[in-house]
Every structure is written in structure tokens, then in C-alpha cells.
Amino acid sequence: MVRQHVNPLSLFYRQPRPLPPLVELFDDPALPLHLDIGCARGRFLLALAPQEPQRNHLGLEIRRPLVELAEADRIAAGLGNLRFLFRNANVSLDDWLRSLPEGRLALVTVQFPDPWFKKKHHKRRVLQPGLLAALATALAPGRELFVQSDVPAVIEPMVALIEASGCFTRPPADARPWRADNPLPLPTERERHVLAQGLPVYRVLFRRNTAPVPAVADLEAAARAADNPGDGADPAAAAVSPTPSPTP
Ligand SMILES: C[S@@+](CC[C@H](N)C(=O)[O-])C[C@H]1O[C@@H](n2cnc3c(N)ncnc32)[C@H](O)[C@@H]1O
């Protein structure tokens, strides 16, 4: 049986597990890369990869049994532009992202992340300031970050953190506060489930702009402000001043 949730902060999941280079992952490592964080059983990427052969797709998932099932399906389908890796997105991804050729990362998706509702568990949520800084560093201007969820209490602080970084801009024509539709051609498993119940989905598509990446400590302060909107802290005031990140 696959566990519903694992604690990403436990010692086992904090162990570094370096990611292989692109040349070991994909038939054509030079293709633009789509990174899907928290891909679960992988059915979304298994359907998307044959539809989008012009991209490589990498699914990261912290629950190993799901990755084993997804990889078995991928191999059976003979998909050379898709891989699934058992990884904690908050561990080891940073170095690997820095190793990517400039501009290779085309799209990052974080879709229906685990909510971890209790305040003391918010640190277990996947989009932590360090991960956002690593993604903003790896995404070249014009490249995209797409987030969606059915839980306002989860997506709102994510969006506030991303906006406070100053590194991302929404396409001007997109509806506010949420996009009217999904820019991706296929729904995820969780998305299907939510839509089948007639429930709303909250989505934002961000584009990387040219602003430098702020220091992680500043993003952490912004995350705290976003997490405590009732404390009188104005989320806009949480916007961090752009401090260039150190050159890798
Ligand atoms: C609610 S599911 C959504 C799955 C899929 N994105 C969808 O929309 O159907 C969130 C997934 O993120 C995974 N996850 C949570 N924290 C993670 C982390 N730190 N690194 C990688 N995956 C993580 C969970 O194990 C779970 O499979």
C-alpha cells in the first residue's frame, strides 16, 4: 500500500540524492525541459509526453512506490522524452538546476501540492523559499512557472511568495486573481477529481522576468508574512528587494 503522505523533513527524505545529468535521463537531452514537481503516480506526464515530443518531461515525486509504477509504465510505453525520479524536491534539486545549460529549463509545474493544513506543518509544503530561489535562478527570462490548486489556503501563500520574489510576472491578458483556464493541454489526476466534483481550481501562470533572485533569507521573511496575513503585515510590504544571488 502506498502511504498518502510522507514527511519531507524526516531524516530519510532529507538525505541528498543527486539527480543524473540530462544525458543520462533523455534520448535527446538538448530538448527544452518541463519539470513537474510532485507528479504522484505520473499519469499526467505519461499522457503529456507523447503529445509534447518537442520537450523532455521530468517528474519528481517523494513517494518511491509511485515513481516505480510510473517508471514501469514509461518504459513499457517506450517514452524517451520522459523520466520519473524518486526525489525530495527540496533536497538535491538546487545543484542539479545550477548544472543545466542556460535556458534549458522551459517550464516548471507545481500542481495540487499537498496542503499540510496545520500551521506547524507548513514547513512541509513543497514550495519553500529555497526551492523558489533555485527555480527562479534556473528559469531564464520568458520561461514559465505554473501553479494550481483547489485549496485557497495553499495557493494564496504560494502566489504571495512568488510575487514577493519580484522574479515573476503574469501575462497581462490573464484574469486576476486566477486564470480562467489551464494553459496545459491535459489535466492532472487531482485536477480531474476536483473538476468532476464541480469544484473550483485556482491557477496562475508566471513568466520569469529579468529581476535578480533575492537572497533566500529575504524570501523566508516574505514567506512568513504570506503565512501570517492576519498579523498586520502587508503582503505587498513583504516584497523583497532584489539582491543578486551569488554566481554559481
Ligand atoms: C496532492 S498530490 C498531487 C499530484 C499531482 N501533481 C496531481 O495534480 O494529480 C501532491 C504530490 O506531491 C508529492 N510531494 C509532496 N512533497 C514533495 C516533495 N518535497 N518532493 C517531491 N514530491 C513531493 C506528494 O507525494 C504527492 O504525490
The ligand as an ORCA input file, in Angstrom:
! r2SCAN-3c Opt
* xyz 0 1
  C      -1.789     16.036     -3.933
  S      -0.555     15.250     -4.873
  C      -0.817     15.931     -6.488
  C      -0.229     15.076     -7.556
  C      -0.324     15.627     -8.980
  N       0.520     16.805     -9.144
  C      -1.731     15.936     -9.386
  O      -2.048     17.119     -9.519
  O      -2.507     14.979     -9.555
  C       0.985     16.031     -4.409
  C       2.185     15.139     -4.666
  O       3.382     15.836     -4.317
  C       4.267     14.914     -3.703
  N       5.237     15.661     -2.902
  C       4.998     16.289     -1.742
  N       6.125     16.864     -1.274
  C       7.100     16.593     -2.170
  C       8.483     16.906     -2.247
  N       9.081     17.609     -1.290
  N       9.183     16.468     -3.321
  C       8.575     15.748     -4.293
  N       7.269     15.413     -4.264
  C       6.535     15.830     -3.233
  C       3.341     14.045     -2.883
  O       3.917     12.808     -2.507
  C       2.154     13.876     -3.812
  O       2.284     12.758     -4.650
*
